[in-house]
Structures are given as structure tokens and as C-alpha cells.
């Protein structure tokens, strides 16, 4: 059952998917995504809702939704649908917003980020 | 100076813009938007950033950004641009997410909402 995690769970930067034998970058900067992080991208909302439910069913106490740019709206949808329709005990434990610099075609641009921490209520 | 508030500040539901002589709906449900609330819609981000700056310059201690649906991403942009580029002392005091039911063409649908409270740091 634990192997049946849906493939939508994580949209990591490609660099993290290399085997960890070469360490060209300083390792301290970006550690691998934790098990309980769901990166929200451009897929349908329900894919991510399923990923969050799966994380909780695998025993995670908290699940962190992360997104940037236009996916931020979808991230709020995922949190709301999950806790209103599927896991009623969930609470929003914390919400953080921030800014990241990304390298685009015309140089560096800033993009907004969000992190929503969902957890089981008392 | 206080009259020069930009016209982008509030995108209220049309019902609130009627003169308050007829009270067909129960008034308790939706009270008029407070002075320090900026509703984020589909206009360019900088319009809203200017509205937020204006609110603070008029003496507001806190300014609340509100949005729903796809405008949620833009709301985070407004908060981040305002505090990173224009008013460095600002802090994010609180972020709330929720769900509202809206009447669409095909009946009621749910839409996600966000409220970001910006305030001056200590």
C-alpha cells in the first residue's frame, strides 16, 4: 500500500532527481523535499487533493503544500477542498508567503511563493 | 490629499454601491467594507500595490487584502511587492483562507478566498 503513492505528489526541480553521487552544489542550500511536502503545479486540483489525502493516510502528522506563481490559487483550493470535503478534522496550522528569484529568459524575475501547513486538529 | 485615493481600492459587489436607502437584504450578512480593506481583482498588480501604500499613508495601522479565486495569486504578489519594494517595515500579521459559495450560471459553486493582513512591525 505504501508503494501506491500517486505520481503527482512532487514536482521537484530536476536537479534533485539525480542520484546523490555527485555533489556539485553546496548541499546545505536545498535539502531534498521531505516526505510530507506536496508541490502544487499545473495539474488538476483533485490530483493534489488525492496526494494530500494519501500523505495523511500514510501517517503524516502534518502535510505542507508548496507552490509559487499562479499555482498559489490552486494551492488554496487544494487545502480547502481537502479539509471541507475529505478530511474534516484538518486545520490550517500555518500559512507563509514569500518571494523567490527565478531565472527566466529575460534575466532574473521574482515570483511569489506560498506554504500552507495542514495538520490534524486536537 | 486624503481625497486622492486611487479608484482601484475596492471592487465591491455591486449591491454595496447602491445608496443605503433601500434595505432589501438582511443588513447583518454583509457590512460595508472597512476603509482599510483592499479587494484584489483582475487589474494590474501595481494598481493594488498603490492602493495599499495609499491606505498606510492615510494612517491605517493594518491593511487587509482580500481576494477570491484566481486573484489569490495576485494578492500574494501585492503583499510581497509592497513589503519588499515599497514599505520595508511591513509584516504579514495574519493570513486566512476560506471557501465561499457563489452563484454561477450552473448553480452554486465554491470558490476559495484569502485574507492577508499587513501591518507595521514594532
gemmi code that builds the backbone of each chain (N, CA, C; Angstrom):
import gemmi

chains = {
    "A": [
        ("UNK", (0.825, -1.209, 0.000), (0.000, 0.000, 0.000), (0.852, 1.249, 0.000)),
        ("UNK", (1.958, 1.160, 0.717), (2.787, 2.353, 0.810), (3.428, 2.699, -0.522)),
        ("UNK", (3.560, 1.716, -1.404), (4.191, 1.999, -2.695), (3.235, 2.644, -3.675)),
        ("UNK", (1.962, 2.697, -3.344), (0.995, 3.166, -4.327), (0.798, 4.673, -4.326)),
        ("UNK", (1.696, 5.343, -3.761), (1.680, 6.820, -3.753), (1.488, 7.365, -5.170)),
        ("UNK", (0.534, 8.254, -5.387), (0.299, 8.723, -6.754), (1.494, 9.514, -7.267)),
        ("UNK", (1.665, 9.485, -8.564), (2.854, 10.088, -9.159), (2.799, 11.600, -9.168)),
        ("UNK", (1.721, 12.168, -8.676), (1.589, 13.615, -8.755), (2.177, 14.312, -7.545)),
        ("UNK", (2.640, 13.524, -6.595), (2.984, 14.126, -5.311), (3.987, 15.259, -5.404)),
        ("UNK", (5.032, 15.059, -6.164), (6.084, 16.056, -6.090), (6.554, 16.492, -7.469)),
        ("UNK", (6.621, 17.787, -7.651), (7.195, 18.310, -8.875), (8.470, 19.027, -8.500)),
        ("UNK", (9.472, 18.248, -8.234), (10.707, 18.826, -7.766), (11.498, 19.376, -8.941)),
        ("UNK", (12.367, 20.338, -8.670), (13.331, 20.717, -9.701), (14.114, 19.493, -10.130)),
        ("UNK", (14.465, 19.452, -11.397), (15.068, 18.245, -11.946), (16.370, 17.882, -11.254)),
        ("UNK", (17.066, 18.885, -10.738), (18.363, 18.626, -10.136), (18.269, 17.647, -8.976)),
        ("UNK", (17.146, 17.663, -8.301), (17.037, 16.793, -7.139), (16.810, 15.340, -7.518)),
        ("UNK", (16.486, 15.102, -8.766), (16.181, 13.728, -9.133), (17.417, 12.959, -9.581)),
        ("UNK", (18.548, 13.633, -9.664), (19.782, 12.916, -9.949), (20.152, 12.083, -8.737)),
        ("UNK", (20.810, 10.945, -8.989), (21.319, 10.190, -7.845), (22.321, 11.031, -7.067)),
        ("UNK", (22.398, 10.780, -5.795), (23.149, 11.683, -4.925), (24.634, 11.387, -4.903)),
        ("UNK", (25.184, 10.910, -6.012), (26.609, 10.601, -6.011), (27.471, 11.811, -6.325)),
        ("UNK", (26.977, 12.702, -7.172), (27.755, 13.905, -7.465), (27.213, 15.045, -6.621)),
        ("UNK", (28.094, 15.737, -5.968), (27.638, 16.871, -5.163), (28.328, 18.124, -5.654)),
        ("UNK", (27.849, 18.642, -6.745), (28.492, 19.819, -7.305), (28.095, 21.083, -6.557)),
        ("UNK", (26.845, 21.112, -6.108), (26.402, 22.298, -5.389), (26.635, 22.124, -3.899)),
        ("UNK", (26.749, 23.219, -3.185), (26.745, 23.105, -1.729), (25.457, 22.436, -1.272)),
        ("UNK", (25.586, 21.402, -0.512), (24.416, 20.606, -0.163), (23.509, 21.322, 0.824)),
        ("UNK", (24.048, 22.290, 1.507), (23.265, 22.915, 2.574), (22.085, 23.716, 2.030)),
        ("UNK", (22.222, 24.248, 0.832), (21.213, 25.159, 0.325), (19.836, 24.523, 0.208)),
        ("UNK", (19.783, 23.436, -0.553), (18.478, 22.813, -0.768), (18.528, 21.353, -0.365)),
        ("UNK", (17.860, 21.055, 0.712), (17.788, 19.656, 1.077), (16.627, 19.011, 0.328)),
        ("UNK", (16.677, 17.699, 0.149), (15.611, 17.029, -0.587), (14.261, 17.272, 0.078)),
        ("UNK", (13.233, 17.327, -0.742), (11.906, 17.575, -0.212), (11.534, 16.486, 0.787)),
        ("UNK", (10.957, 16.885, 1.879), (10.540, 15.920, 2.874), (9.349, 15.125, 2.344)),
        ("UNK", (9.122, 14.000, 2.974), (8.038, 13.124, 2.559), (6.679, 13.819, 2.567)),
        ("UNK", (6.505, 14.713, 3.511), (5.176, 15.270, 3.714), (4.960, 16.601, 3.001)),
        ("UNK", (5.720, 16.842, 1.945), (5.553, 18.066, 1.173), (4.903, 17.733, -0.162)),
        ("UNK", (3.870, 18.482, -0.507), (3.213, 18.309, -1.800), (3.403, 19.607, -2.583)),
        ("UNK", (4.100, 19.505, -3.713), (4.290, 20.679, -4.552), (3.117, 20.809, -5.514)),
        ("UNK", (2.485, 21.956, -5.491), (1.320, 22.178, -6.335), (1.769, 22.817, -7.647)),
        ("UNK", (1.373, 22.217, -8.749), (1.734, 22.749, -10.064), (0.506, 22.984, -10.906)),
        ("UNK", (0.576, 22.549, -12.160), (-0.483, 22.903, -13.104), (-1.472, 21.764, -13.345)),
        ("UNK", (-1.342, 20.686, -12.611), (-2.281, 19.576, -12.828), (-3.635, 19.894, -12.211)),
        ("UNK", (-4.635, 19.083, -12.520), (-5.957, 19.338, -11.926), (-5.910, 19.270, -10.402)),
        ("UNK", (-6.751, 20.084, -9.790), (-6.746, 20.216, -8.332), (-6.893, 18.870, -7.632)),
        ("UNK", (-7.767, 18.018, -8.171), (-8.044, 16.776, -7.452), (-6.837, 15.853, -7.386)),
        ("UNK", (-5.923, 15.960, -8.352), (-4.688, 15.177, -8.256), (-3.952, 15.498, -6.959)),
        ("UNK", (-3.881, 16.768, -6.654), (-3.139, 17.194, -5.456), (-3.913, 16.880, -4.185)),
        ("UNK", (-5.233, 16.992, -4.261), (-6.054, 16.626, -3.101), (-5.797, 15.159, -2.749)),
        ("UNK", (-5.770, 14.318, -3.782), (-5.503, 12.896, -3.560), (-4.117, 12.696, -2.956)),
        ("UNK", (-3.148, 13.450, -3.435), (-1.786, 13.333, -2.896), (-1.751, 13.696, -1.409)),
        ("UNK", (-2.492, 14.736, -1.045), (-2.517, 15.162, 0.364), (-3.190, 14.089, 1.227)),
        ("UNK", (-4.322, 13.589, 0.737), (-5.031, 12.548, 1.498), (-4.132, 11.335, 1.686)),
        ("UNK", (-3.420, 10.969, 0.620), (-2.512, 9.825, 0.697), (-1.436, 10.044, 1.751)),
        ("UNK", (-0.882, 11.254, 1.781), (0.140, 11.564, 2.791), (-0.401, 11.367, 4.207)),
        ("UNK", (-1.598, 11.868, 4.441), (-2.166, 11.696, 5.782), (-2.445, 10.229, 6.073)),
        ("UNK", (-2.909, 9.496, 5.078), (-3.209, 8.091, 5.287), (-1.948, 7.271, 5.525)),
        ("UNK", (-0.813, 7.779, 5.036), (0.453, 7.087, 5.281), (1.005, 7.421, 6.662)),
        ("UNK", (0.313, 8.267, 7.375), (0.713, 8.529, 8.750), (1.323, 9.890, 9.010)),
        ("UNK", (1.413, 10.723, 7.996), (1.978, 12.055, 8.235), (1.111, 12.831, 9.222)),
        ("UNK", (1.763, 13.491, 10.151), (1.021, 14.340, 11.081), (0.639, 15.660, 10.450)),
        ("UNK", (1.578, 16.241, 9.744), (1.344, 17.484, 9.017), (1.680, 17.258, 7.548)),
        ("UNK", (0.998, 17.961, 6.694), (1.354, 17.960, 5.276), (1.504, 19.414, 4.843)),
        ("UNK", (2.594, 19.678, 4.130), (2.898, 21.045, 3.697), (2.652, 21.165, 2.205)),
        ("UNK", (1.802, 22.098, 1.826), (1.569, 22.395, 0.414), (2.462, 23.558, 0.022)),
        ("UNK", (3.178, 23.396, -1.067), (4.052, 24.469, -1.533), (3.751, 24.783, -2.988)),
        ("UNK", (3.810, 26.063, -3.311), (3.583, 26.468, -4.704), (4.187, 27.832, -4.911)),
        ("UNK", (4.276, 28.197, -6.191), (4.665, 29.569, -6.490), (3.929, 30.051, -7.726)),
        ("UNK", (3.908, 31.355, -7.864), (3.270, 31.964, -9.028), (1.784, 31.681, -9.078)),
        ("UNK", (1.306, 31.409, -10.278), (-0.130, 31.252, -10.471), (-0.692, 30.029, -9.779)),
        ("UNK", (0.162, 29.089, -9.412), (-0.329, 27.886, -8.730), (-0.755, 28.174, -7.291)),
        ("UNK", (-0.495, 29.388, -6.818), (-0.865, 29.723, -5.444), (-2.375, 29.623, -5.237)),
        ("UNK", (-3.144, 30.093, -6.208), (-4.604, 29.991, -6.076), (-5.025, 28.534, -5.974)),
        ("UNK", (-4.428, 27.705, -6.796), (-4.782, 26.281, -6.768), (-4.413, 25.642, -5.435)),
        ("UNK", (-3.359, 26.126, -4.842), (-2.925, 25.588, -3.550), (-3.978, 25.835, -2.469)),
        ("UNK", (-4.557, 27.028, -2.493), (-5.631, 27.306, -1.539), (-6.830, 26.403, -1.833)),
        ("UNK", (-7.119, 26.199, -3.108), (-8.200, 25.267, -3.470), (-7.935, 23.872, -2.903)),
        ("UNK", (-6.715, 23.397, -3.044), (-6.374, 22.054, -2.562), (-6.596, 21.962, -1.051)),
        ("UNK", (-6.122, 22.969, -0.330), (-6.284, 22.959, 1.123), (-7.761, 22.971, 1.507)),
        ("UNK", (-8.516, 23.827, 0.850), (-9.925, 23.978, 1.210), (-10.738, 22.738, 0.846)),
        ("UNK", (-10.496, 22.193, -0.339), (-11.250, 21.004, -0.746), (-10.904, 19.829, 0.154)),
        ("UNK", (-9.626, 19.690, 0.473), (-9.227, 18.557, 1.315), (-9.900, 18.624, 2.675)),
        ("UNK", (-9.906, 19.809, 3.275), (-10.430, 19.837, 4.641), (-11.942, 20.011, 4.695)),
        ("UNK", (-12.551, 20.545, 3.641), (-14.011, 20.666, 3.662), (-14.709, 19.396, 3.198)),
        ("UNK", (-14.092, 18.697, 2.255), (-14.823, 17.617, 1.630), (-14.319, 16.238, 2.025)),
        ("UNK", (-13.039, 16.124, 2.407), (-12.496, 14.787, 2.612), (-12.004, 14.526, 4.036)),
        ("UNK", (-11.244, 15.413, 4.592), (-10.674, 15.178, 5.925), (-11.108, 16.310, 6.844)),
        ("UNK", (-12.321, 16.164, 7.374), (-12.919, 17.287, 8.097), (-12.162, 17.691, 9.358)),
        ("UNK", (-11.349, 16.781, 9.898), (-10.627, 17.140, 11.115), (-9.440, 18.063, 10.882)),
        ("UNK", (-9.064, 18.269, 9.634), (-7.846, 19.032, 9.358), (-7.993, 20.505, 9.724)),
        ("UNK", (-6.909, 21.074, 10.178), (-6.853, 22.518, 10.398), (-5.662, 23.099, 9.630)),
        ("UNK", (-5.805, 24.377, 9.321), (-4.694, 25.103, 8.703), (-3.792, 25.567, 9.836)),
        ("UNK", (-2.635, 24.958, 9.949), (-1.760, 25.278, 11.081), (-0.953, 26.535, 10.848)),
        ("UNK", (-0.570, 26.763, 9.613), (0.261, 27.935, 9.346), (0.223, 28.226, 7.851)),
        ("UNK", (0.358, 29.495, 7.511), (0.487, 29.886, 6.114), (1.626, 30.889, 6.020)),
        ("UNK", (2.557, 30.614, 5.143), (3.687, 31.520, 4.923), (3.685, 31.975, 3.479)),
        ("UNK", (3.983, 33.243, 3.272), (4.197, 33.704, 1.901), (5.604, 34.258, 1.793)),
        ("UNK", (6.129, 34.260, 0.577), (7.485, 34.739, 0.374), (7.746, 35.041, -1.088)),
        ("UNK", (8.984, 35.361, -1.370), (9.389, 35.696, -2.738), (10.647, 34.908, -3.081)),
        ("UNK", (10.669, 34.359, -4.287), (11.862, 33.672, -4.773), (12.294, 34.292, -6.076)),
        ("UNK", (13.586, 34.253, -6.315), (14.101, 34.740, -7.589), (14.251, 33.545, -8.524)),
        ("UNK", (13.684, 33.669, -9.701), (13.840, 32.593, -10.681), (14.516, 33.159, -11.921)),
        ("UNK", (15.296, 32.309, -12.591), (15.983, 32.723, -13.807), (15.076, 32.489, -14.998)),
        ("UNK", (14.602, 33.566, -15.576), (13.773, 33.442, -16.765), (14.580, 33.751, -18.002)),
        ("UNK", (13.903, 33.859, -19.127), (14.607, 34.144, -20.383), (15.181, 35.551, -20.385)),
        ("UNK", (14.528, 36.452, -19.688), (14.997, 37.839, -19.707), (15.676, 38.200, -18.385)),
        ("UNK", (16.422, 37.252, -17.847), (17.101, 37.518, -16.579), (16.275, 37.053, -15.406)),
        ("UNK", (16.676, 37.507, -14.219), (16.013, 37.044, -13.007), (14.710, 37.797, -12.782)),
        ("UNK", (13.684, 37.068, -12.430), (12.435, 37.717, -12.026), (12.026, 37.161, -10.671)),
        ("UNK", (11.207, 37.926, -9.998), (10.725, 37.488, -8.699), (9.381, 36.789, -8.853)),
        ("UNK", (9.198, 35.774, -8.062), (7.929, 35.066, -8.076), (7.487, 34.852, -6.629)),
        ("UNK", (6.210, 34.979, -6.384), (5.687, 34.786, -5.031), (5.558, 33.303, -4.714)),
        ("UNK", (5.678, 32.990, -3.446), (5.552, 31.601, -3.014), (4.567, 31.507, -1.856)),
        ("UNK", (4.039, 30.318, -1.663), (3.178, 30.085, -0.506), (3.470, 28.714, 0.069)),
        ("UNK", (3.329, 28.609, 1.372), (3.397, 27.320, 2.055), (2.205, 27.241, 2.996)),
        ("UNK", (1.408, 26.225, 2.829), (0.270, 26.011, 3.722), (0.508, 24.715, 4.487)),
        ("UNK", (0.516, 24.797, 5.804), (0.716, 23.620, 6.633), (-0.633, 23.122, 7.124)),
        ("UNK", (-0.994, 21.924, 6.701), (-2.227, 21.290, 7.166), (-1.898, 20.263, 8.218)),
        ("UNK", (-2.687, 20.201, 9.269), (-2.462, 19.208, 10.296), (-3.770, 18.739, 10.888)),
        ("UNK", (-3.690, 17.652, 11.613), (-4.890, 17.156, 12.283), (-5.173, 18.033, 13.489)),
        ("UNK", (-6.432, 18.328, 13.691), (-6.806, 19.112, 14.879), (-6.620, 18.298, 16.123)),
        ("UNK", (-6.895, 18.926, 17.272), (-6.728, 18.191, 18.517), (-7.794, 17.123, 18.618)),
    ],
    "B": [
        ("UNK", (-5.325, 65.891, 0.104), (-4.518, 64.686, -0.149), (-5.315, 63.429, 0.149)),
        ("UNK", (-6.119, 63.527, 1.183), (-6.869, 62.330, 1.556), (-7.911, 61.959, 0.509)),
        ("UNK", (-8.311, 62.900, -0.311), (-9.312, 62.602, -1.325), (-8.720, 61.916, -2.546)),
        ("UNK", (-7.401, 61.858, -2.628), (-6.800, 61.364, -3.849), (-6.625, 59.853, -3.891)),
        ("UNK", (-7.303, 59.199, -3.070), (-7.302, 57.737, -3.044), (-7.555, 57.177, -4.441)),
        ("UNK", (-6.715, 56.279, -4.936), (-6.909, 55.765, -6.297), (-8.198, 54.955, -6.396)),
        ("UNK", (-8.759, 54.974, -7.594), (-10.067, 54.352, -7.772), (-10.009, 52.843, -7.773)),
        ("UNK", (-8.835, 52.283, -7.598), (-8.729, 50.834, -7.673), (-8.938, 50.166, -6.331)),
        ("UNK", (-9.109, 50.950, -5.305), (-9.061, 50.389, -3.967), (-10.032, 49.240, -3.739)),
        ("UNK", (-11.247, 49.423, -4.185), (-12.225, 48.420, -3.791), (-13.054, 47.940, -4.968)),
        ("UNK", (-13.143, 46.645, -5.102), (-14.050, 46.088, -6.095), (-15.156, 45.380, -5.344)),
        ("UNK", (-16.036, 46.158, -4.841), (-17.099, 45.603, -4.034), (-18.176, 44.995, -4.929)),
        ("UNK", (-18.913, 44.043, -4.380), (-20.104, 43.602, -5.094), (-20.998, 44.813, -5.364)),
        ("UNK", (-21.669, 44.783, -6.502), (-22.407, 45.957, -6.930), (-23.470, 46.365, -5.917)),
        ("UNK", (-23.975, 45.400, -5.176), (-25.063, 45.704, -4.253), (-24.657, 46.760, -3.227)),
        ("UNK", (-23.379, 46.770, -2.883), (-22.968, 47.712, -1.866), (-22.876, 49.134, -2.398)),
        ("UNK", (-22.883, 49.291, -3.708), (-22.701, 50.630, -4.238), (-24.021, 51.378, -4.378)),
        ("UNK", (-25.121, 50.703, -4.135), (-26.388, 51.410, -4.120), (-26.447, 52.312, -2.898)),
        ("UNK", (-27.150, 53.429, -2.997), (-27.356, 54.230, -1.793), (-28.097, 53.403, -0.749)),
        ("UNK", (-27.809, 53.695, 0.483), (-28.280, 52.826, 1.559), (-29.715, 53.136, 1.972)),
        ("UNK", (-30.556, 53.576, 1.059), (-31.933, 53.885, 1.430), (-32.834, 52.664, 1.413)),
        ("UNK", (-32.583, 51.742, 0.463), (-33.397, 50.537, 0.432), (-32.626, 49.418, 1.107)),
        ("UNK", (-33.287, 48.754, 2.011), (-32.619, 47.634, 2.672), (-33.406, 46.374, 2.420)),
        ("UNK", (-33.216, 45.824, 1.254), (-33.986, 44.637, 0.915), (-33.406, 43.395, 1.570)),
        ("UNK", (-32.091, 43.366, 1.656), (-31.466, 42.192, 2.248), (-31.273, 42.414, 3.745)),
        ("UNK", (-31.185, 41.323, 4.488), (-30.794, 41.472, 5.887), (-29.427, 42.149, 5.959)),
        ("UNK", (-29.349, 43.206, 6.714), (-28.129, 44.001, 6.701), (-26.985, 43.315, 7.433)),
        ("UNK", (-27.330, 42.358, 8.269), (-26.292, 41.767, 9.109), (-25.284, 40.964, 8.294)),
        ("UNK", (-25.713, 40.412, 7.185), (-24.853, 39.491, 6.448), (-23.566, 40.143, 5.975)),
        ("UNK", (-23.711, 41.227, 5.224), (-22.518, 41.852, 4.672), (-22.465, 43.321, 5.061)),
        ("UNK", (-21.579, 43.634, 5.945), (-21.433, 45.042, 6.270), (-20.499, 45.705, 5.253)),
        ("UNK", (-20.609, 47.015, 5.103), (-19.770, 47.707, 4.126), (-18.296, 47.478, 4.417)),
        ("UNK", (-17.505, 47.413, 3.360), (-16.089, 47.170, 3.530), (-15.466, 48.292, 4.353)),
        ("UNK", (-14.613, 47.917, 5.254), (-13.935, 48.917, 6.065), (-12.950, 49.682, 5.195)),
        ("UNK", (-12.550, 50.817, 5.704), (-11.629, 51.687, 4.981), (-10.333, 50.980, 4.607)),
        ("UNK", (-9.880, 50.122, 5.494), (-8.537, 49.566, 5.307), (-8.532, 48.215, 4.595)),
        ("UNK", (-9.562, 47.950, 3.820), (-9.620, 46.699, 3.073), (-9.401, 46.994, 1.591)),
        ("UNK", (-8.525, 46.236, 0.980), (-8.288, 46.368, -0.457), (-8.695, 45.048, -1.108)),
        ("UNK", (-9.684, 45.118, -1.980), (-10.113, 43.922, -2.689), (-9.282, 43.760, -3.954)),
        ("UNK", (-8.668, 42.613, -4.092), (-7.807, 42.363, -5.244), (-8.620, 41.678, -6.334)),
        ("UNK", (-8.599, 42.251, -7.516), (-9.321, 41.686, -8.650), (-8.390, 41.432, -9.812)),
        ("UNK", (-8.837, 41.824, -11.000), (-8.092, 41.448, -12.203), (-7.233, 42.570, -12.763)),
        ("UNK", (-7.144, 43.669, -12.060), (-6.318, 44.767, -12.576), (-4.831, 44.462, -12.385)),
        ("UNK", (-3.976, 45.257, -12.989), (-2.536, 45.013, -12.814), (-2.125, 45.124, -11.350)),
        ("UNK", (-1.141, 44.328, -10.994), (-0.705, 44.240, -9.599), (-0.353, 45.606, -9.016)),
        ("UNK", (0.303, 46.432, -9.809), (0.778, 47.699, -9.247), (-0.364, 48.627, -8.850)),
        ("UNK", (-1.512, 48.496, -9.492), (-2.667, 49.286, -9.050), (-2.984, 49.003, -7.587)),
        ("UNK", (-2.951, 47.747, -7.241), (-3.303, 47.365, -5.876), (-2.185, 47.719, -4.902)),
        ("UNK", (-0.957, 47.578, -5.363), (0.169, 47.978, -4.507), (0.026, 49.452, -4.140)),
        ("UNK", (-0.307, 50.267, -5.131), (-0.504, 51.693, -4.876), (-1.648, 51.922, -3.898)),
        ("UNK", (-2.708, 51.163, -4.047), (-3.848, 51.299, -3.127), (-3.433, 50.978, -1.695)),
        ("UNK", (-2.626, 49.946, -1.530), (-2.174, 49.562, -0.189), (-1.280, 50.648, 0.406)),
        ("UNK", (-0.356, 51.142, -0.399), (0.547, 52.196, 0.084), (-0.264, 53.419, 0.498)),
        ("UNK", (-1.264, 53.748, -0.311), (-2.112, 54.900, -0.005), (-2.822, 54.712, 1.330)),
        ("UNK", (-3.339, 53.520, 1.558), (-4.007, 53.238, 2.829), (-3.083, 53.473, 4.009)),
        ("UNK", (-1.872, 52.971, 3.907), (-0.927, 53.169, 5.015), (-0.580, 54.642, 5.165)),
        ("UNK", (-0.434, 55.340, 4.033), (-0.087, 56.760, 4.123), (-1.226, 57.592, 4.701)),
        ("UNK", (-2.446, 57.086, 4.579), (-3.582, 57.787, 5.172), (-3.704, 57.479, 6.661)),
        ("UNK", (-2.831, 56.659, 7.167), (-2.795, 56.441, 8.598), (-3.304, 55.091, 9.066)),
        ("UNK", (-3.679, 54.209, 8.148), (-4.141, 52.893, 8.578), (-3.023, 52.144, 9.283)),
        ("UNK", (-3.365, 51.509, 10.394), (-2.366, 50.695, 11.078), (-2.181, 49.353, 10.396)),
        ("UNK", (-3.290, 48.748, 10.022), (-3.269, 47.492, 9.288), (-4.028, 47.673, 7.988)),
        ("UNK", (-3.632, 46.940, 6.978), (-4.401, 46.907, 5.734), (-4.671, 45.450, 5.406)),
        ("UNK", (-5.924, 45.162, 5.060), (-6.330, 43.789, 4.782), (-6.539, 43.622, 3.293)),
        ("UNK", (-5.836, 42.678, 2.701), (-6.025, 42.339, 1.289), (-6.992, 41.165, 1.210)),
        ("UNK", (-8.010, 41.305, 0.369), (-8.972, 40.222, 0.219), (-9.119, 39.863, -1.247)),
        ("UNK", (-9.269, 38.580, -1.506), (-9.463, 38.144, -2.885), (-10.088, 36.770, -2.875)),
        ("UNK", (-10.564, 36.377, -4.049), (-11.010, 35.001, -4.185), (-10.682, 34.487, -5.568)),
        ("UNK", (-10.698, 33.149, -5.661), (-10.423, 32.515, -6.951), (-9.020, 32.799, -7.448)),
        ("UNK", (-8.933, 33.020, -8.742), (-7.614, 33.176, -9.357), (-6.876, 34.421, -8.896)),
        ("UNK", (-7.592, 35.378, -8.331), (-6.929, 36.596, -7.858), (-6.091, 36.348, -6.602)),
        ("UNK", (-6.182, 35.149, -6.036), (-5.421, 34.849, -4.823), (-3.917, 34.945, -5.084)),
        ("UNK", (-3.469, 34.443, -6.222), (-2.043, 34.537, -6.539), (-1.611, 35.995, -6.601)),
        ("UNK", (-2.431, 36.818, -7.230), (-2.088, 38.237, -7.363), (-2.044, 38.915, -5.989)),
        ("UNK", (-2.879, 38.441, -5.090), (-2.908, 39.016, -3.750), (-1.581, 38.796, -3.021)),
        ("UNK", (-1.033, 37.610, -3.179), (0.277, 37.349, -2.584), (1.331, 38.235, -3.246)),
        ("UNK", (1.229, 38.408, -4.551), (2.146, 39.318, -5.248), (2.059, 40.731, -4.663)),
        ("UNK", (0.847, 41.211, -4.459), (0.657, 42.566, -3.929), (1.320, 42.702, -2.555)),
        ("UNK", (1.088, 41.720, -1.706), (1.676, 41.769, -0.363), (3.201, 41.758, -0.433)),
        ("UNK", (3.728, 40.886, -1.257), (5.179, 40.744, -1.319), (5.846, 41.963, -1.950)),
        ("UNK", (5.268, 42.470, -3.026), (5.857, 43.644, -3.679), (5.784, 44.849, -2.751)),
        ("UNK", (4.668, 45.002, -2.067), (4.528, 46.155, -1.178), (5.577, 46.128, -0.080)),
        ("UNK", (5.763, 44.971, 0.521), (6.667, 44.976, 1.670), (8.132, 44.791, 1.273)),
        ("UNK", (8.387, 44.220, 0.110), (9.790, 44.091, -0.290), (10.316, 45.347, -0.971)),
        ("UNK", (9.440, 46.027, -1.720), (9.951, 47.092, -2.556), (9.586, 48.482, -2.065)),
        ("UNK", (8.470, 48.626, -1.328), (7.996, 49.963, -1.007), (7.945, 50.271, 0.490)),
        ("UNK", (7.408, 49.392, 1.267), (7.255, 49.663, 2.701), (7.948, 48.555, 3.485)),
        ("UNK", (9.268, 48.715, 3.621), (10.058, 47.599, 4.161), (9.712, 47.239, 5.611)),
        ("UNK", (9.093, 48.166, 6.329), (8.767, 47.845, 7.709), (7.561, 46.924, 7.870)),
        ("UNK", (6.845, 46.685, 6.798), (5.600, 45.912, 6.921), (5.858, 44.457, 7.264)),
        ("UNK", (4.942, 43.902, 8.043), (4.978, 42.472, 8.301), (3.631, 41.857, 7.944)),
        ("UNK", (3.663, 40.576, 7.648), (2.429, 39.838, 7.416), (1.906, 39.415, 8.769)),
        ("UNK", (0.827, 40.040, 9.210), (0.328, 39.753, 10.556), (-0.506, 38.491, 10.611)),
        ("UNK", (-1.236, 38.235, 9.544), (-2.103, 37.059, 9.561), (-2.503, 36.720, 8.131)),
        ("UNK", (-2.734, 35.444, 7.897), (-3.273, 35.011, 6.613), (-4.385, 34.018, 6.894)),
        ("UNK", (-5.537, 34.270, 6.324), (-6.675, 33.372, 6.480), (-7.094, 32.864, 5.116)),
        ("UNK", (-7.452, 31.596, 5.032), (-8.060, 31.090, 3.802), (-9.432, 30.541, 4.137)),
        ("UNK", (-10.295, 30.504, 3.137), (-11.644, 30.022, 3.359), (-12.323, 29.684, 2.051)),
        ("UNK", (-13.598, 29.376, 2.145), (-14.385, 28.996, 0.985), (-15.688, 29.778, 1.002)),
        ("UNK", (-16.072, 30.286, -0.150), (-17.357, 30.971, -0.279), (-18.158, 30.306, -1.386)),
        ("UNK", (-19.473, 30.351, -1.217), (-20.345, 29.833, -2.268), (-20.769, 30.998, -3.160)),
        ("UNK", (-20.573, 30.853, -4.433), (-21.020, 31.901, -5.357), (-22.027, 31.310, -6.330)),
        ("UNK", (-22.974, 32.149, -6.750), (-23.993, 31.711, -7.695), (-23.474, 31.908, -9.109)),
        ("UNK", (-23.198, 30.826, -9.768), (-22.758, 30.914, -11.164), (-23.900, 30.571, -12.090)),
        ("UNK", (-23.582, 30.441, -13.351), (-24.624, 30.123, -14.331), (-25.173, 28.716, -14.129)),
        ("UNK", (-24.329, 27.840, -13.644), (-24.783, 26.464, -13.476), (-25.037, 26.151, -12.017)),
        ("UNK", (-25.595, 27.108, -11.295), (-25.878, 26.885, -9.879), (-24.736, 27.355, -9.010)),
        ("UNK", (-24.768, 26.941, -7.758), (-23.769, 27.417, -6.800), (-22.459, 26.661, -6.972)),
        ("UNK", (-21.373, 27.376, -6.939), (-20.063, 26.741, -6.920), (-19.262, 27.328, -5.765)),
        ("UNK", (-18.282, 26.582, -5.345), (-17.429, 27.051, -4.265), (-16.205, 27.740, -4.826)),
        ("UNK", (-15.786, 28.770, -4.152), (-14.576, 29.476, -4.565), (-13.729, 29.730, -3.317)),
        ("UNK", (-12.435, 29.593, -3.473), (-11.538, 29.817, -2.340), (-11.322, 31.308, -2.122)),
        ("UNK", (-11.071, 31.666, -0.883), (-10.823, 33.067, -0.545), (-9.531, 33.182, 0.262)),
        ("UNK", (-8.979, 34.378, 0.257), (-7.804, 34.633, 1.100), (-7.925, 36.024, 1.702)),
        ("UNK", (-7.402, 36.171, 2.893), (-7.260, 37.481, 3.537), (-5.849, 37.575, 4.079)),
        ("UNK", (-5.145, 38.590, 3.654), (-3.786, 38.814, 4.156), (-3.787, 40.135, 4.918)),
        ("UNK", (-3.408, 40.082, 6.176), (-3.358, 41.287, 6.999), (-1.915, 41.786, 7.050)),
        ("UNK", (-1.708, 42.978, 6.497), (-0.391, 43.615, 6.553), (-0.405, 44.692, 7.633)),
        ("UNK", (0.664, 44.771, 8.388), (0.744, 45.801, 9.418), (2.175, 46.287, 9.582)),
        ("UNK", (2.302, 47.373, 10.266), (3.637, 47.887, 10.537), (4.269, 47.036, 11.618)),
        ("UNK", (5.541, 46.745, 11.476), (6.256, 46.000, 12.508), (6.428, 46.849, 13.743)),
        ("UNK", (6.982, 46.238, 14.789), (7.153, 47.009, 16.020), (8.221, 48.071, 15.804)),
    ],
}
model = gemmi.Model(1)
for chain_id, residues in chains.items():
    chain = gemmi.Chain(chain_id)
    for i, (resn, *xyz) in enumerate(residues, 1):
        res = gemmi.Residue()
        res.name, res.seqid = resn, gemmi.SeqId(i, " ")
        for name, pos in zip(("N", "CA", "C"), xyz):
            atom = gemmi.Atom()
            atom.name, atom.element = name, gemmi.Element(name[0])
            atom.pos, atom.b_iso = gemmi.Position(*pos), 0.0
            res.add_atom(atom)
        chain.add_residue(res)
    model.add_chain(chain)
structure = gemmi.Structure()
structure.add_model(model)
structure.setup_entities()
